[in-house]
Amino acid sequence: MKEGEVTGQAFIMSMTSTGENSIVIVGGANQSFDTDLPQEWVDSINDADVLLMQREIPESVNIAAARVAKSGAKLQ
């Protein structure tokens, strides 16, 4: 969790009669990440065999992580 940021939440509403659902997401701290990945994350990605990404963070952060995983390069 980032200092001073609230935790993200998701609320799932479903219609029991049809099984349809809607999800409302309050991003909180998840939305405060940016594409300037900390070197610690870059090192972890480079040491990993698999990179699992989620949609709860900005797409740009996932793209930055995927680029690191693909290139295997260290960020300066």
MOPAC internal coordinates of N, CA, C and O (Angstrom, degrees):
PM7 1SCF
backbone

  N    0.0000 0     0.00 0     0.00 0    0    0    0
  C    1.4387 1     0.00 0     0.00 0    1    0    0
  C    1.5163 1   109.10 1     0.00 0    2    1    0
  O    1.2310 1   120.89 1   -37.91 1    3    2    1
  N    1.3185 1   115.91 1   142.09 1    3    2    1
  C    1.4544 1   120.69 1   178.53 1    5    3    2
  C    1.5182 1   110.57 1   -85.34 1    6    5    3
  O    1.2310 1   121.17 1   -40.91 1    7    6    5
  N    1.3081 1   115.36 1   139.09 1    7    6    5
  C    1.4662 1   122.17 1  -179.96 1    9    7    6
  C    1.5272 1   111.10 1   -53.99 1   10    9    7
  O    1.2310 1   121.05 1   -51.26 1   11   10    9
  N    1.3141 1   115.59 1   128.74 1   11   10    9
  C    1.4617 1   121.14 1   175.99 1   13   11   10
  C    1.5214 1   115.16 1    80.36 1   14   13   11
  O    1.2310 1   119.71 1  -178.15 1   15   14   13
  N    1.2964 1   118.16 1     1.85 1   15   14   13
  C    1.4697 1   121.54 1  -179.69 1   17   15   14
  C    1.5207 1   109.90 1  -108.12 1   18   17   15
  O    1.2310 1   120.73 1   -35.05 1   19   18   17
  N    1.3144 1   116.21 1   144.95 1   19   18   17
  C    1.4608 1   120.24 1   177.18 1   21   19   18
  C    1.5244 1   110.01 1   -82.28 1   22   21   19
  O    1.2310 1   120.65 1   -25.84 1   23   22   21
  N    1.3069 1   116.36 1   154.16 1   23   22   21
  C    1.4600 1   122.20 1   178.62 1   25   23   22
  C    1.5236 1   110.01 1   -70.31 1   26   25   23
  O    1.2310 1   120.49 1   -37.84 1   27   26   25
  N    1.3229 1   116.67 1   142.16 1   27   26   25
  C    1.4596 1   120.76 1   176.16 1   29   27   26
  C    1.5201 1   111.29 1   -68.88 1   30   29   27
  O    1.2310 1   121.49 1   -24.95 1   31   30   29
  N    1.3242 1   114.75 1   155.05 1   31   30   29
  C    1.4618 1   120.31 1  -179.97 1   33   31   30
  C    1.5199 1   109.17 1  -139.12 1   34   33   31
  O    1.2310 1   120.95 1   -25.13 1   35   34   33
  N    1.3170 1   115.78 1   154.87 1   35   34   33
  C    1.4664 1   121.75 1   174.09 1   37   35   34
  C    1.5230 1   108.00 1  -133.63 1   38   37   35
  O    1.2310 1   121.38 1   -43.99 1   39   38   37
  N    1.3057 1   114.97 1   136.01 1   39   38   37
  C    1.4597 1   121.29 1   179.26 1   41   39   38
  C    1.5217 1   108.01 1  -117.50 1   42   41   39
  O    1.2310 1   120.49 1   -55.82 1   43   42   41
  N    1.3290 1   116.68 1   124.18 1   43   42   41
  C    1.4624 1   121.84 1  -177.55 1   45   43   42
  C    1.5198 1   108.44 1  -108.26 1   46   45   43
  O    1.2310 1   121.41 1   -56.47 1   47   46   45
  N    1.3162 1   114.92 1   123.53 1   47   46   45
  C    1.4645 1   120.99 1   177.47 1   49   47   46
  C    1.5172 1   107.79 1  -114.68 1   50   49   47
  O    1.2310 1   120.16 1   -50.59 1   51   50   49
  N    1.3070 1   117.30 1   129.41 1   51   50   49
  C    1.4603 1   119.34 1  -177.92 1   53   51   50
  C    1.5188 1   111.00 1  -130.72 1   54   53   51
  O    1.2310 1   121.85 1   -30.32 1   55   54   53
  N    1.3210 1   114.07 1   149.68 1   55   54   53
  C    1.4574 1   122.69 1   174.40 1   57   55   54
  C    1.5248 1   106.31 1   -94.39 1   58   57   55
  O    1.2310 1   120.43 1   -70.54 1   59   58   57
  N    1.3222 1   116.78 1   109.46 1   59   58   57
  C    1.4579 1   119.57 1  -177.54 1   61   59   58
  C    1.5227 1   112.09 1   -64.04 1   62   61   59
  O    1.2310 1   119.97 1   153.13 1   63   62   61
  N    1.3241 1   117.67 1   -26.87 1   63   62   61
  C    1.4625 1   119.76 1  -178.28 1   65   63   62
  C    1.5273 1   112.92 1   -74.22 1   66   65   63
  O    1.2310 1   120.06 1   151.08 1   67   66   65
  N    1.3656 1   117.49 1   -28.92 1   67   66   65
  C    1.4654 1   120.00 1  -176.55 1   69   67   66
  C    1.5218 1   113.45 1  -116.68 1   70   69   67
  O    1.2310 1   120.61 1   161.84 1   71   70   69
  N    1.3291 1   116.44 1   -18.16 1   71   70   69
  C    1.4612 1   119.95 1  -176.74 1   73   71   70
  C    1.5177 1   113.02 1    82.90 1   74   73   71
  O    1.2310 1   119.48 1   177.46 1   75   74   73
  N    1.3389 1   118.59 1    -2.54 1   75   74   73
  C    1.4608 1   121.00 1   177.66 1   77   75   74
  C    1.5205 1   109.35 1   -70.07 1   78   77   75
  O    1.2310 1   121.13 1   -29.36 1   79   78   77
  N    1.3432 1   115.45 1   150.64 1   79   78   77
  C    1.4578 1   117.93 1   178.74 1   81   79   78
  C    1.5152 1   111.21 1  -143.11 1   82   81   79
  O    1.2310 1   121.45 1   -18.18 1   83   82   81
  N    1.2950 1   114.84 1   161.82 1   83   82   81
  C    1.4641 1   123.65 1   173.77 1   85   83   82
  C    1.5187 1   106.79 1  -131.82 1   86   85   83
  O    1.2310 1   120.99 1   -35.89 1   87   86   85
  N    1.3277 1   115.71 1   144.11 1   87   86   85
  C    1.4480 1   120.65 1   178.68 1   89   87   86
  C    1.5211 1   108.55 1  -122.94 1   90   89   87
  O    1.2310 1   120.86 1   -54.05 1   91   90   89
  N    1.3206 1   115.96 1   125.95 1   91   90   89
  C    1.4551 1   122.24 1   176.24 1   93   91   90
  C    1.5212 1   107.28 1  -105.94 1   94   93   91
  O    1.2310 1   120.58 1   -55.86 1   95   94   93
  N    1.3368 1   116.49 1   124.14 1   95   94   93
  C    1.4542 1   120.98 1  -177.02 1   97   95   94
  C    1.5257 1   109.96 1  -111.90 1   98   97   95
  O    1.2310 1   121.14 1   -50.16 1   99   98   97
  N    1.3247 1   115.43 1   129.84 1   99   98   97
  C    1.4618 1   122.66 1   171.59 1  101   99   98
  C    1.5236 1   104.75 1  -108.17 1  102  101   99
  O    1.2310 1   120.51 1   -74.60 1  103  102  101
  N    1.3214 1   116.63 1   105.40 1  103  102  101
  C    1.4596 1   122.27 1  -169.07 1  105  103  102
  C    1.5183 1   115.81 1   -60.04 1  106  105  103
  O    1.2310 1   120.00 1   138.83 1  107  106  105
  N    1.3134 1   117.60 1   -41.17 1  107  106  105
  C    1.4614 1   120.26 1  -178.92 1  109  107  106
  C    1.5174 1   112.11 1    54.55 1  110  109  107
  O    1.2310 1   120.68 1    41.59 1  111  110  109
  N    1.3224 1   116.30 1  -138.41 1  111  110  109
  C    1.4657 1   122.45 1  -175.96 1  113  111  110
  C    1.5251 1   112.08 1   -60.04 1  114  113  111
  O    1.2310 1   119.86 1   151.61 1  115  114  113
  N    1.3183 1   117.88 1   -28.39 1  115  114  113
  C    1.4677 1   120.48 1  -179.87 1  117  115  114
  C    1.5236 1   112.03 1   -57.89 1  118  117  115
  O    1.2310 1   120.17 1   147.62 1  119  118  117
  N    1.3250 1   117.28 1   -32.38 1  119  118  117
  C    1.4611 1   121.17 1  -177.38 1  121  119  118
  C    1.5214 1   113.06 1   -83.68 1  122  121  119
  O    1.2310 1   119.75 1   175.08 1  123  122  121
  N    1.3258 1   118.08 1    -4.92 1  123  122  121
  C    1.4600 1   120.44 1  -176.43 1  125  123  122
  C    1.5291 1   113.30 1   -90.85 1  126  125  123
  O    1.2310 1   120.00 1   177.97 1  127  126  125
  N    1.3187 1   117.60 1    -2.03 1  127  126  125
  C    1.4658 1   120.13 1   177.24 1  129  127  126
  C    1.5155 1   110.06 1   -76.60 1  130  129  127
  O    1.2310 1   120.74 1   -28.46 1  131  130  129
  N    1.3274 1   116.19 1   151.54 1  131  130  129
  C    1.4601 1   119.50 1   176.47 1  133  131  130
  C    1.5224 1   109.81 1  -128.92 1  134  133  131
  O    1.2310 1   120.80 1    -0.35 1  135  134  133
  N    1.3115 1   116.07 1   179.65 1  135  134  133
  C    1.4678 1   120.38 1  -173.33 1  137  135  134
  C    1.5266 1   113.36 1   -79.08 1  138  137  135
  O    1.2310 1   119.90 1   176.40 1  139  138  137
  N    1.3230 1   117.80 1    -3.60 1  139  138  137
  C    1.4586 1   120.90 1   175.28 1  141  139  138
  C    1.5259 1   107.82 1   -83.30 1  142  141  139
  O    1.2310 1   120.92 1   -99.63 1  143  142  141
  N    1.3320 1   115.85 1    80.37 1  143  142  141
  C    1.4651 1   121.19 1  -174.58 1  145  143  142
  C    1.5242 1   110.56 1   -67.23 1  146  145  143
  O    1.2310 1   120.25 1   -45.62 1  147  146  145
  N    1.3262 1   117.13 1   134.38 1  147  146  145
  C    1.4696 1   119.69 1   175.97 1  149  147  146
  C    1.5318 1   110.60 1   -60.65 1  150  149  147
  O    1.2310 1   120.65 1   -32.88 1  151  150  149
  N    1.3168 1   116.37 1   147.12 1  151  150  149
  C    1.4649 1   120.58 1  -179.04 1  153  151  150
  C    1.5234 1   111.27 1   -57.28 1  154  153  151
  O    1.2310 1   119.95 1   146.59 1  155  154  153
  N    1.3288 1   117.70 1   -33.41 1  155  154  153
  C    1.4658 1   121.72 1   177.88 1  157  155  154
  C    1.5264 1   110.73 1   -59.12 1  158  157  155
  O    1.2310 1   120.27 1   139.21 1  159  158  157
  N    1.3493 1   117.09 1   -40.79 1  159  158  157
  C    1.4680 1   120.71 1   178.03 1  161  159  158
  C    1.5224 1   110.27 1   -67.59 1  162  161  159
  O    1.2310 1   120.66 1   137.05 1  163  162  161
  N    1.3283 1   116.35 1   -42.95 1  163  162  161
  C    1.4663 1   120.61 1  -179.77 1  165  163  162
  C    1.5231 1   109.78 1   -59.71 1  166  165  163
  O    1.2310 1   120.68 1   135.03 1  167  166  165
  N    1.3266 1   116.30 1   -44.97 1  167  166  165
  C    1.4704 1   120.18 1   178.79 1  169  167  166
  C    1.5230 1   110.91 1   -61.39 1  170  169  167
  O    1.2310 1   120.11 1   137.85 1  171  170  169
  N    1.3264 1   117.40 1   -42.15 1  171  170  169
  C    1.4647 1   121.49 1   179.80 1  173  171  170
  C    1.5231 1   111.17 1   -64.11 1  174  173  171
  O    1.2310 1   120.77 1   137.44 1  175  174  173
  N    1.3238 1   116.13 1   -42.56 1  175  174  173
  C    1.4668 1   120.37 1   178.60 1  177  175  174
  C    1.5229 1   109.65 1   -62.58 1  178  177  175
  O    1.2310 1   120.55 1   135.11 1  179  178  177
  N    1.3233 1   116.56 1   -44.89 1  179  178  177
  C    1.4690 1   120.25 1  -178.81 1  181  179  178
  C    1.5287 1   112.42 1   -65.94 1  182  181  179
  O    1.2310 1   120.07 1   151.82 1  183  182  181
  N    1.3189 1   117.47 1   -28.18 1  183  182  181
  C    1.4680 1   121.23 1   179.40 1  185  183  182
  C    1.5300 1   112.76 1   -84.56 1  186  185  183
  O    1.2310 1   120.29 1   168.19 1  187  186  185
  N    1.3320 1   117.04 1   -11.81 1  187  186  185
  C    1.4671 1   121.48 1  -173.89 1  189  187  186
  C    1.5241 1   112.13 1   -85.19 1  190  189  187
  O    1.2310 1   121.08 1   -24.77 1  191  190  189
  N    1.3161 1   115.53 1   155.23 1  191  190  189
  C    1.4647 1   121.75 1   173.43 1  193  191  190
  C    1.5183 1   111.33 1   -90.91 1  194  193  191
  O    1.2310 1   120.52 1   155.84 1  195  194  193
  N    1.3407 1   116.61 1   -24.16 1  195  194  193
  C    1.4606 1   122.15 1  -176.32 1  197  195  194
  C    1.5218 1   108.18 1  -139.28 1  198  197  195
  O    1.2310 1   120.49 1   -37.47 1  199  198  197
  N    1.3358 1   116.68 1   142.53 1  199  198  197
  C    1.4635 1   121.87 1   174.00 1  201  199  198
  C    1.5210 1   108.00 1  -116.89 1  202  201  199
  O    1.2310 1   120.72 1   -64.81 1  203  202  201
  N    1.3208 1   116.23 1   115.19 1  203  202  201
  C    1.4626 1   122.27 1   178.00 1  205  203  202
  C    1.5161 1   107.57 1  -101.73 1  206  205  203
  O    1.2310 1   120.67 1   -55.66 1  207  206  205
  N    1.3393 1   116.32 1   124.34 1  207  206  205
  C    1.4626 1   120.69 1  -178.74 1  209  207  206
  C    1.5185 1   109.78 1  -113.74 1  210  209  207
  O    1.2310 1   121.31 1   -28.36 1  211  210  209
  N    1.3353 1   115.10 1   151.64 1  211  210  209
  C    1.4576 1   121.29 1   179.53 1  213  211  210
  C    1.5156 1   109.93 1  -121.38 1  214  213  211
  O    1.2310 1   121.03 1   -18.58 1  215  214  213
  N    1.3176 1   115.63 1   161.42 1  215  214  213
  C    1.4563 1   120.88 1  -179.25 1  217  215  214
  C    1.5265 1   112.74 1   -93.22 1  218  217  215
  O    1.2310 1   119.52 1  -174.80 1  219  218  217
  N    1.3305 1   118.52 1     5.20 1  219  218  217
  C    1.4633 1   121.26 1  -178.78 1  221  219  218
  C    1.5228 1   112.58 1   -82.45 1  222  221  219
  O    1.2310 1   120.30 1   170.11 1  223  222  221
  N    1.3179 1   117.04 1    -9.89 1  223  222  221
  C    1.4610 1   120.81 1   177.90 1  225  223  222
  C    1.5304 1   108.03 1  -111.20 1  226  225  223
  O    1.2310 1   119.83 1   -16.07 1  227  226  225
  N    1.3333 1   117.94 1   163.93 1  227  226  225
  C    1.4655 1   119.49 1  -179.91 1  229  227  226
  C    1.5343 1   112.14 1   -56.46 1  230  229  227
  O    1.2310 1   120.95 1   -39.67 1  231  230  229
  N    1.3108 1   115.78 1   140.33 1  231  230  229
  C    1.4745 1   121.70 1   179.63 1  233  231  230
  C    1.5265 1   111.28 1   -55.57 1  234  233  231
  O    1.2310 1   120.05 1   144.84 1  235  234  233
  N    1.3259 1   117.51 1   -35.16 1  235  234  233
  C    1.4617 1   121.21 1  -178.99 1  237  235  234
  C    1.5283 1   112.02 1   -62.29 1  238  237  235
  O    1.2310 1   119.97 1   148.46 1  239  238  237
  N    1.3253 1   117.66 1   -31.54 1  239  238  237
  C    1.4652 1   121.04 1   177.51 1  241  239  238
  C    1.5303 1   109.79 1   -71.17 1  242  241  239
  O    1.2310 1   120.28 1   138.21 1  243  242  241
  N    1.3316 1   117.07 1   -41.79 1  243  242  241
  C    1.4670 1   120.27 1   175.68 1  245  243  242
  C    1.5252 1   111.03 1   -60.38 1  246  245  243
  O    1.2310 1   120.66 1   138.07 1  247  246  245
  N    1.3232 1   116.34 1   -41.93 1  247  246  245
  C    1.4696 1   120.41 1  -179.96 1  249  247  246
  C    1.5228 1   110.19 1   -64.12 1  250  249  247
  O    1.2310 1   120.23 1   136.52 1  251  250  249
  N    1.3291 1   117.16 1   -43.48 1  251  250  249
  C    1.4723 1   120.34 1   178.12 1  253  251  250
  C    1.5230 1   110.61 1   -61.10 1  254  253  251
  O    1.2310 1   120.09 1   136.91 1  255  254  253
  N    1.3247 1   117.43 1   -43.09 1  255  254  253
  C    1.4707 1   121.30 1   179.02 1  257  255  254
  C    1.5224 1   110.62 1   -64.42 1  258  257  255
  O    1.2310 1   120.25 1   138.44 1  259  258  257
  N    1.3276 1   117.12 1   -41.56 1  259  258  257
  C    1.4706 1   120.95 1   179.42 1  261  259  258
  C    1.5260 1   111.07 1   -64.03 1  262  261  259
  O    1.2310 1   120.76 1   141.57 1  263  262  261
  N    1.3224 1   116.16 1   -38.43 1  263  262  261
  C    1.4714 1   119.62 1   178.04 1  265  263  262
  C    1.5249 1   111.21 1   -64.27 1  266  265  263
  O    1.2310 1   120.65 1   139.15 1  267  266  265
  N    1.3200 1   116.36 1   -40.85 1  267  266  265
  C    1.4672 1   120.14 1   176.98 1  269  267  266
  C    1.5281 1   109.30 1   -61.77 1  270  269  267
  O    1.2310 1   120.53 1   133.34 1  271  270  269
  N    1.3396 1   116.58 1   -46.66 1  271  270  269
  C    1.4644 1   120.76 1  -178.50 1  273  271  270
  C    1.5204 1   111.00 1   -62.13 1  274  273  271
  O    1.2310 1   120.32 1   139.95 1  275  274  273
  N    1.3231 1   117.00 1   -40.05 1  275  274  273
  C    1.4707 1   120.41 1  -178.27 1  277  275  274
  C    1.5159 1   111.39 1   -69.40 1  278  277  275
  O    1.2310 1   120.39 1   137.53 1  279  278  277
  N    1.3109 1   116.86 1   -42.47 1  279  278  277
  C    1.4707 1   119.96 1  -175.07 1  281  279  278
  C    1.5211 1   113.05 1   -84.60 1  282  281  279
  O    1.2310 1   120.67 1   150.32 1  283  282  281
  N    1.3442 1   116.33 1   -29.68 1  283  282  281
  C    1.4483 1   119.57 1  -175.47 1  285  283  282
  C    1.5136 1   111.93 1    69.72 1  286  285  283
  O    1.2310 1   120.70 1  -169.99 1  287  286  285
  N    1.3419 1   116.28 1    10.01 1  287  286  285
  C    1.4645 1   120.56 1  -176.41 1  289  287  286
  C    1.5225 1   110.99 1   -84.95 1  290  289  287
  O    1.2310 1   121.08 1   -29.89 1  291  290  289
  N    1.2913 1   115.53 1   150.11 1  291  290  289
  C    1.4603 1   122.05 1   175.06 1  293  291  290
  C    1.5385 1   108.65 1   -85.76 1  294  293  291
  O    1.2310 1   120.61 1   -40.88 1  295  294  293
  N    1.3178 1   116.43 1   139.12 1  295  294  293
  C    1.4629 1   120.39 1   174.08 1  297  295  294
  C    1.5155 1   108.32 1   -78.50 1  298  297  295
  O    1.2310 1   120.48 1   -31.21 1  299  298  297
  N    1.2867 1   116.68 1   148.79 1  299  298  297
  C    1.4717 1   121.41 1   179.24 1  301  299  298
  C    1.5038 1   109.83 1   -87.33 1  302  301  299
  O    1.2310 1   120.10 1   180.00 1  303  302  301

